[in-house]
Amino acid sequence: MTDTPAYTPPKVWTWNKPNGGRFANINRPVAGPTHEKELPVGRHPLQLYSLGTPNGVKVTILLEELLAADHAGAEYDAWLIRIGNGDQFGSGFVAVNPNSKIPALVDRSGPEPIRVFESGAILVHLAEKFGAFLPTEPAPRAECLSWLFWQMGAAPYLGGGFGHFYAYAPTRIEYAIDRFAMEVKRQLDVLDRRLAESTYVAGDSYTIADMAIFPWYGGLVKGWLYGAAEFLSVADYKNVQRWADMLLERPAVRRGRMVNRLSGDPASQLHERHDAADFETRTQDKLAAAE
């Protein structure tokens, strides 16, 4: 790795050239829609518009866990938002999430639709709605929400920081990779120390804090993110590994990881989910075999 040539920032930054990197075609310094496109609406009370990234997987894991716990009102349609194609800038999506990021949820179970955006807000909304996976007693509730918001605040250093400069940037910059690798390893150590004293992240009970943290940090230690497992010595975090393996034993977690997924084994990809039977009949391997 080598540093890029010295850069002197101008007095006023202007967007006058592509920034390179994997997501250059969708990055822009302004908000709002780029085109008119209404969102589809299915038959279930909950309409999810998402992609199988770590932030999207948080929500599909919770929805599948709610259904596994017999909360029938948690039935949902999961529509695929292809962020590489700019679907998140369609007028319908922007109306649900002005920030143009997945996931976004419309709760149509009441007299008026309720939009919910930001993955943490969606988790809290659903947990409170169904009275599940979020403690009600003040102390455990505070612990759960503290770890949930730890994830929300920490993950940008993992994804937008380390992941971007290690895997996606057009040039590998030693300073940037070192800076964010150090922070990600510190975060893994925070989590590892916590899980040395606690079965789950927020205590003895499985909560939305686990569901939020697992797709990011569980995925990192299982080698799913950025091809960086060896670089970050993730095998050293024994307690995070134990916890990630425990969550992977849950069928709802495995199903949640499949929804809106576009990569990996075709048998693990369910691009859209509209019914529980779709896991058996509409994965990409099944669809390809039927053609």
Backbone torsions as a table, in degrees:
resi	resn	phi	psi	omega
1	MET	NA	139.9	177.6
2	THR	-131.9	151.0	176.9
3	ASP	-72.6	152.0	172.8
4	THR	-77.5	163.0	177.6
5	PRO	-58.7	155.0	-179.5
6	ALA	-56.5	141.2	-177.3
7	TYR	-123.8	128.3	175.5
8	THR	-107.3	112.9	-178.5
9	PRO	-62.7	142.1	174.4
10	PRO	-70.4	167.3	177.8
11	LYS	-63.3	-37.3	178.7
12	VAL	-130.9	121.8	-179.6
13	TRP	-76.3	138.2	174.1
14	THR	-131.9	150.9	179.9
15	TRP	-91.7	95.1	-174.9
16	ASN	-125.7	7.7	177.3
17	LYS	-160.9	154.6	175.6
18	PRO	-61.4	146.9	-177.6
19	ASN	-91.1	-1.1	-179.5
20	GLY	73.8	-177.6	179.6
21	GLY	86.0	171.7	-171.3
22	ARG	-63.4	-33.1	-173.4
23	PHE	-107.5	23.1	-176.6
24	ALA	-60.7	-30.7	-175.2
25	ASN	-73.6	-14.8	-179.7
26	ILE	-116.9	-3.8	179.7
27	ASN	-81.8	134.6	177.4
28	ARG	-157.4	154.8	-174.4
29	PRO	-92.1	16.8	179.7
30	VAL	-130.8	159.4	179.7
31	ALA	-103.5	-172.9	176.9
32	GLY	93.7	165.7	-177.7
33	PRO	-74.5	152.5	173.9
34	THR	-104.9	-14.5	-177.9
35	HIS	-159.6	160.3	179.0
36	GLU	-85.6	125.3	175.3
37	LYS	-163.7	116.3	178.4
38	GLU	-77.6	152.5	178.0
39	LEU	-85.5	143.8	175.3
40	PRO	-71.9	156.8	178.5
41	VAL	-131.8	125.7	178.9
42	GLY	-94.3	-161.5	-171.4
43	ARG	-97.7	-5.8	-174.3
44	HIS	-92.3	164.3	-178.8
45	PRO	-64.1	-29.8	-175.3
46	LEU	-113.8	128.5	179.5
47	GLN	-115.8	114.7	-178.3
48	LEU	-107.9	133.4	178.1
49	TYR	-119.3	111.3	-164.2
50	SER	-158.7	-173.9	177.3
51	LEU	-150.0	150.7	-174.8
52	GLY	-78.8	48.7	169.4
53	THR	-86.3	171.4	177.7
54	PRO	-52.7	-40.3	-179.4
55	ASN	-68.2	-36.6	176.9
56	GLY	-70.1	-38.8	-177.6
57	VAL	-64.5	-31.7	175.7
58	LYS	-49.7	-47.6	-172.5
59	VAL	-75.1	-41.3	-179.2
60	THR	-69.0	-31.5	173.0
61	ILE	-62.4	-47.1	179.6
62	LEU	-61.2	-44.9	-179.6
63	LEU	-61.7	-42.4	178.5
64	GLU	-68.1	-34.7	176.2
65	GLU	-67.4	-39.5	177.5
66	LEU	-62.7	-43.5	178.3
67	LEU	-65.8	-37.9	177.9
68	ALA	-64.8	-26.5	178.2
69	ALA	-91.4	14.4	174.0
70	ASP	70.2	30.3	171.8
71	HIS	-89.9	89.6	-173.8
72	ALA	-61.1	-29.6	-179.9
73	GLY	-69.0	-5.7	179.1
74	ALA	-88.5	5.1	176.2
75	GLU	-58.1	141.3	-171.4
76	TYR	-146.4	156.8	166.7
77	ASP	-105.1	129.2	176.9
78	ALA	-111.1	109.1	-178.6
79	TRP	-95.9	141.3	-176.9
80	LEU	-82.4	127.6	173.9
81	ILE	-112.4	109.6	-178.7
82	ARG	-87.2	99.0	-174.0
83	ILE	-69.6	-27.2	176.9
84	GLY	-65.4	-24.2	177.6
85	ASN	-92.8	-2.7	179.5
86	GLY	81.9	19.6	179.3
87	ASP	-57.8	-29.3	-176.8
88	GLN	-71.4	-7.0	177.6
89	PHE	-102.2	5.9	173.9
90	GLY	-68.1	152.4	-174.4
91	SER	-60.9	-37.1	180.0
92	GLY	-66.9	-41.6	179.6
93	PHE	-68.1	-43.1	-180.0
94	VAL	-61.9	-31.2	177.1
95	ALA	-66.4	-29.0	177.5
96	VAL	-86.2	-40.4	177.1
97	ASN	-132.5	102.9	-179.5
98	PRO	-62.7	-16.6	-179.8
99	ASN	-87.6	-3.3	175.2
100	SER	54.6	43.4	175.9
101	LYS	-126.8	145.9	173.1
102	ILE	-86.8	154.3	-0.9
103	PRO	-88.7	163.2	172.4
104	ALA	-136.6	143.5	-175.2
105	LEU	-128.1	139.9	168.1
106	VAL	-118.1	119.1	178.7
107	ASP	-94.0	108.9	-177.3
108	ARG	-104.8	20.9	-176.5
109	SER	-80.1	-15.1	-178.6
110	GLY	-106.5	-170.8	-178.7
111	PRO	-66.1	-27.8	178.3
112	GLU	-129.2	140.3	177.7
113	PRO	-62.3	143.3	176.9
114	ILE	-117.2	124.2	175.3
115	ARG	-90.6	142.3	176.1
116	VAL	-138.3	124.6	176.4
117	PHE	-130.2	166.1	-165.7
118	GLU	76.5	124.5	-172.2
119	SER	-59.0	-39.0	178.5
120	GLY	-63.4	-41.0	178.3
121	ALA	-64.5	-38.4	178.4
122	ILE	-64.4	-43.6	179.1
123	LEU	-60.2	-45.8	-179.7
124	VAL	-65.2	-43.0	179.7
125	HIS	-57.8	-48.4	-177.2
126	LEU	-71.0	-40.1	179.3
127	ALA	-63.1	-41.7	178.2
128	GLU	-71.0	-37.3	-179.2
129	LYS	-60.5	-41.5	-175.6
130	PHE	-102.4	-1.5	179.5
131	GLY	60.6	44.6	-174.9
132	ALA	-143.3	145.5	173.1
133	PHE	64.5	15.4	173.0
134	LEU	-140.6	110.7	-177.0
135	PRO	-57.6	152.6	179.1
136	THR	-102.3	-23.2	176.8
137	GLU	-69.7	142.0	-171.5
138	PRO	-54.7	-47.9	-174.8
139	ALA	-67.2	-52.1	178.4
140	PRO	-66.3	-30.7	176.3
141	ARG	-64.3	-44.1	179.4
142	ALA	-63.1	-39.3	178.7
143	GLU	-63.9	-44.9	179.5
144	CYS	-61.3	-48.4	-178.2
145	LEU	-67.8	-32.4	178.0
146	SER	-63.0	-44.7	178.7
147	TRP	-71.4	-33.6	175.1
148	LEU	-60.1	-46.9	-177.5
149	PHE	-78.4	-20.4	168.5
150	TRP	-60.0	-46.3	179.2
151	GLN	-62.3	-45.3	-178.5
152	MET	-59.9	-37.4	-180.0
153	GLY	-82.0	-29.4	-174.1
154	ALA	-84.7	-37.7	-171.9
155	ALA	-59.1	-32.5	176.5
156	PRO	-58.1	-29.0	175.7
157	TYR	-70.1	-32.6	177.7
158	LEU	-75.6	-51.4	-174.8
159	GLY	-81.4	-64.6	-177.2
160	GLY	-71.6	-22.1	179.1
161	GLY	-94.3	-82.6	-176.3
162	PHE	-59.9	-52.2	-175.7
163	GLY	-58.2	-41.4	-178.8
164	HIS	-64.5	-51.5	-173.5
165	PHE	-75.8	-26.9	179.0
166	TYR	-81.2	-38.3	-170.5
167	ALA	-114.8	-28.0	-167.6
168	TYR	-116.0	-23.7	-176.1
169	ALA	-64.9	148.1	-178.8
170	PRO	-67.4	-21.7	179.0
171	THR	-132.8	135.0	176.2
172	ARG	-81.7	119.0	-176.6
173	ILE	-108.9	115.3	-173.9
174	GLU	-57.6	-45.9	-178.6
175	TYR	-59.5	-46.8	-177.5
176	ALA	-64.8	-43.6	-179.8
177	ILE	-64.9	-43.7	178.5
178	ASP	-62.6	-42.4	-178.3
179	ARG	-60.6	-48.4	-175.6
180	PHE	-81.1	-29.0	173.9
181	ALA	-62.4	-41.7	177.6
182	MET	-59.8	-43.0	-179.0
183	GLU	-69.8	-40.4	178.8
184	VAL	-64.3	-40.5	178.4
185	LYS	-67.5	-34.9	174.7
186	ARG	-63.4	-42.7	178.3
187	GLN	-63.7	-41.7	177.0
188	LEU	-61.2	-35.8	178.1
189	ASP	-69.3	-39.3	174.1
190	VAL	-56.0	-49.1	-177.8
191	LEU	-67.7	-40.2	-179.3
192	ASP	-63.9	-41.4	178.2
193	ARG	-65.0	-39.5	178.1
194	ARG	-63.7	-44.5	-177.3
195	LEU	-75.7	-9.6	171.5
196	ALA	-72.3	-22.5	-176.6
197	GLU	-114.2	0.3	-172.8
198	SER	-146.4	137.8	178.9
199	THR	-62.7	-49.8	176.6
200	TYR	-113.0	172.2	-173.1
201	VAL	-62.6	-42.1	-175.7
202	ALA	-96.2	4.5	-179.7
203	GLY	141.9	-143.0	-177.3
204	ASP	-84.2	-9.9	-176.3
205	SER	-111.6	145.8	175.5
206	TYR	-75.6	127.1	-174.1
207	THR	-138.3	179.2	176.0
208	ILE	-63.6	-19.1	175.2
209	ALA	-64.2	-43.3	176.6
210	ASP	-62.3	-42.6	-177.4
211	MET	-65.4	-31.8	178.7
212	ALA	-75.8	-40.7	-173.3
213	ILE	-80.6	-34.8	-173.9
214	PHE	-57.0	-48.9	-176.5
215	PRO	-61.3	-29.3	178.0
216	TRP	-84.8	-66.3	-171.1
217	TYR	-82.8	-33.6	170.5
218	GLY	-63.6	-43.9	177.5
219	GLY	-62.2	-35.6	179.7
220	LEU	-66.2	-46.3	-177.1
221	VAL	-75.0	-19.9	175.4
222	LYS	-88.7	2.2	173.6
223	GLY	84.8	20.0	-176.6
224	TRP	-91.7	-14.1	-172.0
225	LEU	-112.9	124.2	165.7
226	TYR	65.8	6.5	-176.6
227	GLY	59.3	34.8	-169.7
228	ALA	-113.9	11.8	-175.3
229	ALA	-60.3	-48.1	179.9
230	GLU	-67.6	-42.2	-178.9
231	PHE	-57.3	-39.4	-177.5
232	LEU	-94.8	3.7	178.8
233	SER	51.4	50.5	-173.0
234	VAL	-67.0	-19.8	178.4
235	ALA	-64.7	-17.9	-179.7
236	ASP	-70.3	-19.4	-174.3
237	TYR	-94.5	76.3	-171.1
238	LYS	-62.5	-37.0	-177.7
239	ASN	-73.2	-35.9	175.4
240	VAL	-67.1	-38.9	177.2
241	GLN	-62.1	-45.4	179.2
242	ARG	-58.9	-44.7	-178.8
243	TRP	-67.1	-43.9	179.9
244	ALA	-62.9	-42.0	178.2
245	ASP	-63.3	-38.1	179.4
246	MET	-63.8	-43.0	179.3
247	LEU	-67.4	-34.7	-179.2
248	LEU	-68.0	-15.1	175.5
249	GLU	-77.2	-12.3	-178.3
250	ARG	-82.8	123.1	180.0
251	PRO	-57.5	-36.4	-179.2
252	ALA	-66.3	-34.2	176.5
253	VAL	-66.0	-43.9	179.5
254	ARG	-64.1	-39.0	176.9
255	ARG	-67.3	-44.1	-179.0
256	GLY	-58.8	-33.4	179.6
257	ARG	-70.8	-19.9	-177.7
258	MET	-82.3	-27.2	-169.3
259	VAL	-72.3	132.0	179.3
260	ASN	61.8	22.5	-178.6
261	ARG	-87.6	137.5	-176.8
262	LEU	-117.5	3.8	-176.0
263	SER	-134.9	166.7	177.4
264	GLY	88.7	-163.7	179.9
265	ASP	-55.8	125.8	178.6
266	PRO	-54.5	-28.8	178.5
267	ALA	-68.9	-14.8	179.6
268	SER	-101.5	4.0	-177.5
269	GLN	-107.1	115.8	171.9
270	LEU	-117.2	95.5	-170.2
271	HIS	-61.3	-40.8	174.8
272	GLU	-133.9	145.2	-179.0
273	ARG	-123.6	119.7	179.9
274	HIS	-125.9	-7.8	-179.2
275	ASP	-159.0	150.9	-179.8
276	ALA	-58.8	-31.6	-178.9
277	ALA	-68.6	-15.2	-178.5
278	ASP	-60.5	-28.7	179.0
279	PHE	-63.3	-25.6	-179.6
280	GLU	-95.8	-21.5	-170.2
281	THR	-121.4	-17.6	-170.5
282	ARG	-126.0	19.1	170.8
283	THR	-68.7	162.0	-172.0
284	GLN	-63.7	-31.1	176.8
285	ASP	-66.7	-38.6	179.4
286	LYS	-68.2	-41.9	-179.6
287	LEU	-66.1	-39.4	178.9
288	ALA	-65.7	-38.3	-179.5
289	ALA	-68.2	-28.1	-177.8
290	ALA	-81.3	-14.3	-177.4
291	GLU	-77.0	NA	NA
